[in-house]
């Protein structure tokens, strides 16, 4: 990296490091899914699915692929085993693009099934679905694909900010405390004596602090708009991107930890090189 142009591109070694890192995180999530009984073979042939879906889901269901995979225990087991084998295979052999392609295909179907039969059409798992695509590109093209993921991250948080801004939800009094009450009522009902429940009860008794958290998160989402115009503050955005998923979980019991994978795109090439080139 001797000149400004070279600083924009990753070396082969750095690409392989990032590939192993991303798929390592995905493997941890797959293990978490296994322990939480949300792998395909653990869904017990679900029949109820969320009807309000986009054209991608419609096409998949017209082809009857999700039903075929999830309704047969042996096919479900096969699908889950391939997911794990391909993910581990990429970690061991990150240069094998065919392994990455196999993982993407099988994970895409898992993504459709997970978000359909969860009876709640969310954008969960999207970072794990789209990030592997970057590693299908050659060395020079990879850097552009990696930056494309950076812009997707910026769009995600900026869109969340603009959604709240133009709907004027940030002007509604007690918006933060209402979100907490709505989303955490089941947890507090079934776990009233847990350590975390005591923390929540304290915040419910001090709603002003919850409002401060809500408005702070709203403002921090808006800060990501800066990233569209300059990379100068990417390190600051990186730390903010690590805080926001924690805030979503605490305030709304919404798990968006997958976004942390995309946070890696905010790190400069030099920072990744210091770790990867050791």
C-alpha positions, -999 to 999 in steps of 0.1 A, spaced: 0 0 0 24 27 -12 0 51 -28 -35 64 -23 -50 42 -50 -34 10 -35 -48 19 -1 -83 14 -15 -77 -23 -23 -73 -54 -2 -46 -79 -8 -53 -116 -13 -43 -124 23 -66 -97 37 -95 -110 16 -90 -145 30 -88 -131 65 -121 -112 61 -137 -142 46 -127 -164 75 -139 -138 99 -173 -133 83 -179 -170 80 -167 -176 115 -194 -152 128 -220 -169 106 -209 -203 120 -215 -190 155 -249 -179 145 -257 -213 130 -247 -229 163 -269 -204 182 -298 -214 158 -292 -250 167 -294 -243 204 -325 -222 200 -342 -249 178 -346 -227 147 -327 -248 122 -349 -263 94 -350 -299 108 -361 -284 142 -391 -266 129 -413 -298 129 -429 -293 94 -444 -258 100 -476 -249 81 -483 -213 93 -464 -187 75 -465 -149 74 -486 -139 44 -474 -103 39 -443 -110 19 -424 -96 -11 -421 -110 -46 -390 -130 -38 -410 -150 -12 -439 -153 -35 -417 -169 -63 -402 -193 -38 -436 -204 -26 -449 -207 -61 -420 -231 -68 -429 -248 -34 -393 -250 -24 -397 -239 12 -425 -264 18 -405 -292 2 -374 -285 24 -392 -278 57 -419 -305 55 -395 -335 52 -374 -343 82 -347 -359 61 -345 -331 36 -343 -306 66 -315 -325 81 -297 -326 48 -301 -289 43 -288 -281 78 -258 -304 74 -249 -288 41 -251 -254 57 -227 -263 84 -203 -282 62 -201 -255 35 -197 -228 62 -168 -247 79 -154 -255 45 -152 -218 36 -134 -211 69 -108 -238 61 -106 -231 24 -117 -194 19 -102 -194 -16 -127 -220 -29 -155 -198 -44 -177 -228 -52 -180 -235 -15 -191 -199 -10 -217 -203 -38 -230 -236 -23 -234 -219 11 -252 -189 -4 -277 -211 -22 -285 -232 8 -285 -202 32 -309 -183 9 -335 -211 13 -329 -211 50 -334 -173 51 -368 -177 33 -379 -204 57 -367 -187 88 -385 -154 81 -416 -171 67 -424 -196 94 -414 -173 122 -448 -158 113 -431 -124 112 -415 -111 80 -384 -93 93 -351 -85 77 -333 -109 101 -302 -127 86 -299 -103 56 -263 -93 65 -254 -130 67 -271 -136 33 -255 -107 13 -220 -104 28 -207 -137 14 -215 -125 -22 -185 -101 -19 -161 -130 -16 -172 -144 -50 -154 -115 -67 -117 -112 -78 -92 -92 -57 -98 -58 -74 -136 -63 -78 -138 -74 -41 -129 -40 -29 -158 -24 -48 -182 -51 -36 -170 -45 0 -176 -8 -4 -211 -16 -18 -218 -34 15 -206 -3 33 -232 17 15 -259 -9 23 -251 -5 60 -252 33 57 -286 31 39 -300 7 65 -294 30 94 -301 62 75 -334 48 62 -344 39 98 -337 75 108 -357 89 79 -386 65 86 -389 79 121 -382 115 110 -410 117 83 -435 97 103 -429 122 132 -427 93 157 -398 111 174 -423 138 183 -447 115 201 -443 118 238 -432 87 257 -424 69 224 -394 51 239 -412 38 270 -442 27 249 -418 6 227 -402 -9 258 -436 -18 273 -450 -33 241 -419 -55 232 -408 -65 267 -441 -73 284 -438 -111 276 -403 -113 290 -412 -94 321 -443 -115 326 -425 -148 324 -392 -137 340 -402 -111 367 -374 -121 391 -344 -122 367 -316 -98 371 -324 -82 337 -360 -78 347 -350 -58 377 -331 -35 354 -361 -31 331 -384 -24 360 -360 3 372 -361 20 338 -399 17 337 -399 36 369 -376 62 353 -392 68 318 -372 100 312 -340 79 308 -358 56 283 -368 86 262 -332 98 263 -320 64 250 -347 65 222 -339 100 210 -301 93 212 -306 62 191 -327 82 166 -300 108 163 -272 82 160 -290 66 131 -291 99 114 -254 104 118 -248 76 92 -259 100 64 -225 116 68 -209 84 55 -224 89 20 -203 120 16 -170 112 33 -151 83 48 -134 106 73 -156 96 101 -159 59 94 -141 50 126 -167 69 146 -195 53 126 -179 19 133 -182 23 171 -218 37 167 -227 7 146 -216 -16 175 -237 4 200 -270 5 180 -277 -33 179 -272 -33 217 -297 -4 220 -322 -22 198 -320 -53 220 -323 -34 253 -350 -10 243 -371 -32 220 -360 -68 224 -351 -67 187 -320 -88 178 -300 -71 150 -266 -84 159 -261 -96 123 -255 -59 114 -221 -61 132 -208 -81 102 -215 -52 80 -198 -29 105 -165 -44 93 -169 -24 61 -164 8 80 -129 -2 90 -101 12 68 -79 -12 48 -49 -2 69 -66 -13 101 -76 -47 86 -40 -51 72 -25 -46 107 -44 -77 118 -45 -98 87 -8 -93 77 7 -104 110 
